[in-house]
């Protein structure tokens, strides 16, 4: 999980893609997994870059095992898109 940085009670990561379509495809796949886990990221997308911030709201907005698991899932999904 070297891409992830823990600060301010969040896990933060940034992912870059070839274009907007690829970034959106990544977000779509992450969304399906997040929904299954009932654990939804705080994220943004500007053209080919997706910024993700994870914390567990139910636990008082701190990093929990749920965040670590979702971060690993997100990294696995990103591996499909790496150049």
N, C-alpha and C positions, 0 to 999 in steps of 0.2 A: 504494500500500500504506500509506496514511496511518493506517489502523486498527491496523496492526501496530507494536509497539514492541519493539526489540531490547534485552534486558537479561539479565544473568547467563547468557550463551551460549544464549539462547532467543529465538525470536520469540513474542510474546504478543499475543493479541487477545481481545476480548469482543464477542459478538453478542447483541442482544436481539430478541425476537419477540413476536407478539401473545399467544401462549399456548404451553403445553407441546407440543401436537400439532405446531405449526409448527416449534418448536425441534427436535423429534425428526425431523421430515421433512428439515430441513436437515442434521442429523447423519447421517441415512441416506444422503443423496445424497453428502455428503462422504466417508462410509465407502467407497462404491463406487469413488470416484476414488482415495482413499488406497490401497485394496487393489490397484488396477491399477498404481499407482506403487510398490507395496511399501514404502510410507513412511507410517507410522501416527502420528497425533497423540496427544499426551497431552492429554486434555480432560475436562471435567466439564459437567454440565447440572443446573441447579436451576430448575425451573419453566420460565420463558421466556428464560433466559439460558444461553448456551453460552460457556465459557471454553476457549481453545485455546492450547497451548504446543507449539512446534515446535523440535526440534533433531535432529541426525543422530547416532544412537547409534553407528553403525559408524565415525564419524569422531571419536569421543571426546566426544560430547554437545556439539557446537558447531553453530552455524548454517552450513549449506552451501547450495549452489545447489538441492539437493532441497527444502529448507525454503522457499526463496524461490518456487520453482515451485508447491509445494503451497499456499502462502499466496495466490498469485494465483488459483489454481483455487478456493480457498475463498471469496475475495472475489467472484468471478464467480457462484458458486452463491448467495451471500447476496443479490446484486442481484435475484434472482428473488423474494425475500421482503421486500424493503424496502417500507415502508409508503408 
